[in-house]
Amino acid sequence: MKKLLCILLAAILTVSLFGVALADDKPVEILFWTTRASGSQATVVNHEVDTFNETIGKEKGIHVTHEAQAGYPEIWAAFSTASGDVSPDVVALGNTYIPYALDEDALVDVSGMEGAEELKANLMSWVHEIAGNTDGQLHSFPYIRSTPVLYYNKDLADEVGVTIPEQLTIDQLVEFGEKVMQKDENGVTTRYGFELLQDFGYYNAAWIYQLGSEYLASEGGSPALEDGTMLKVLSDWRKWVDDGWCRPFDGQKDSGALSEFTAGRLASYIASCSKMAGVVKAAKEAGITLGVAMFPTYDVNNHVAEIGGANVAIVKTGKDDAKIAAAWEFVKYLMSDDAQYFNAINTGYCPCTLSVAENEAMKQFWAENPVYAVPFNQLMAAGRAQELPPLARAQDFTKACEVVAGKVIQSRESTPEQGVEELKLEESYIDWAE
């Protein structure tokens, strides 16, 4: 009788943990949303999902299905309006959108779940400082995190006699851009030295912090609007464009810059390290010796580079215990050494667990492919989580900055001074207390 009772209790525990679906030999279905739709990103996420389903998922009765959304704004828009069966169970949200989800109480705090303490201890210190992960809580994990780097044509750098160090200054960037630029007999630039894409909170914000100011203060608002650093960043960028060696951006996507780069019409540009695998492949096919340097800095003693990308979290809204428990198994797998390593070597994203950074295979890969080590070295030496300070309205201000950058840099219909005044007005409309 005691043995039968133990068997019954075990069966009840299994059902309570993974749902009644298992009683019918049906796995718990987990819907996983990311922005990883194509190329190496799709290769990695498909590998993750297939590996989990064939191993842990098969053992524990869990099946994961992946769906890709277009980008971070789009996945947030879809997530914030989704409900029922179309709502994901696990979601990779852009890091700056995590505070929005927390405000809506949409994410699970996994701090009390089995294995959470061990996993938390294996995360880098900055992960514990972001919204939702302080005061003993744990709402999200660094799934695909990146730092920006300078991709440059080393052949052209050698041709003009410029050596670009791994950590370069703004002055060195300007020197390279001016020397490598080419113009035709009419003064039209035929080869640009540099391009900065449109991602203000990832690139320009770091320059503001390098200059000793704050892009956003912890209580809200932008001190950079008042102390001159916003004006300096916009003015420098505009001067580079006016001088002809800096190409005005096409937008936030890097496809245009990469095309110009491989065609030899662009000598360098800044983009996320998440693009590394694609840039390495494209440069090789174009016969270009690729160089990779850290994000340029105004001050070598205050090098700051934002840590962007997305965090993965378990969705709370409308989910039962079985879904949450199954989703937790999948998230734990995504944070494992095997998954972190595979992600890093196939994309360029930075591994963000302490153990994988010391993994022998990871260290050997970096030794054999040193360009992939640059963003990780930068993350460790100068990385700053982009979602700090944890303001739910931060993205509103960044969107306003991108509108202004379009007017100052792309169309050049506004001066940097006018841009700052417009941002002051836009910032005054934001209720930072929301």
Stockholm file with secondary structure:
# STOCKHOLM 1.0

chainA/1-434         MKKLLCILLAAILTVSLFGVALADDKPVEILFWTTRASGSQATVVNHEVDTFNETIGKEKGIHVTHEAQAGYPEIWAAFSTASGDVSPDVVALGNTYIPYALDEDALVDVSGMEGAEELKANLMSWVHEIAGNTDGQLHSFPYIRSTPVLYYNKDLADEVGVTIPEQLTIDQLVEFGEKVMQKDENGVTTRYGFELLQDFGYYNAAWIYQLGSEYLASEGGSPALEDGTMLKVLSDWRKWVDDGWCRPFDGQKDSGALSEFTAGRLASYIASCSKMAGVVKAAKEAGITLGVAMFPTYDVNNHVAEIGGANVAIVKTGKDDAKIAAAWEFVKYLMSDDAQYFNAINTGYCPCTLSVAENEAMKQFWAENPVYAVPFNQLMAAGRAQELPPLARAQDFTKACEVVAGKVIQSRESTPEQGVEELKLEESYIDWAE
#=GR chainA/1-434 SS CHHHHHHHHHHHHHHHHHCGGGGGTCCEEEEEEESCCSHHHHHHHHHHHHHHHHTHHHHHTEEEEEEECSSHHHHHHHHHHCCGGGSCSEEEEEGGGHHHHHHTTCBCCCTTSTTHHHHHHTBCGGGGGSTTSSTTCCCCEEEEEECEEEEEEHHHHHHTTCCCCSSCBHHHHHHHHHHHCEECTTSCEEEBSEEECSCTTTTHHHHHHHTTCCSSCTTSSCTHHHHSHHHHHHHHHHHHHHHTSEECCCCSCSHHHHHHHHTTSBCEEEEEGGGHHHHHHHHHHHTCCEEEEECCBSCGGGCCEEEEEEEEEEBCTTCCHHHHHHHHHHHHHHTSHHHHHHHHHHHCCBCCBHHHHTCHHHHHHHHHSHHHHHHHHHHHHHEEETTCSCCTTHHHHHHHHHHHHIIIIISCCSCHHHHHHHHHHHHHHCCTTC
#=GC SS_cons         CHHHHHHHHHHHHHHHHHCGGGGGTCCEEEEEEESCCSHHHHHHHHHHHHHHHHTHHHHHTEEEEEEECSSHHHHHHHHHHCCGGGSCSEEEEEGGGHHHHHHTTCBCCCTTSTTHHHHHHTBCGGGGGSTTSSTTCCCCEEEEEECEEEEEEHHHHHHTTCCCCSSCBHHHHHHHHHHHCEECTTSCEEEBSEEECSCTTTTHHHHHHHTTCCSSCTTSSCTHHHHSHHHHHHHHHHHHHHHTSEECCCCSCSHHHHHHHHTTSBCEEEEEGGGHHHHHHHHHHHTCCEEEEECCBSCGGGCCEEEEEEEEEEBCTTCCHHHHHHHHHHHHHHTSHHHHHHHHHHHCCBCCBHHHHTCHHHHHHHHHSHHHHHHHHHHHHHEEETTCSCCTTHHHHHHHHHHHHIIIIISCCSCHHHHHHHHHHHHHHCCTTC
//
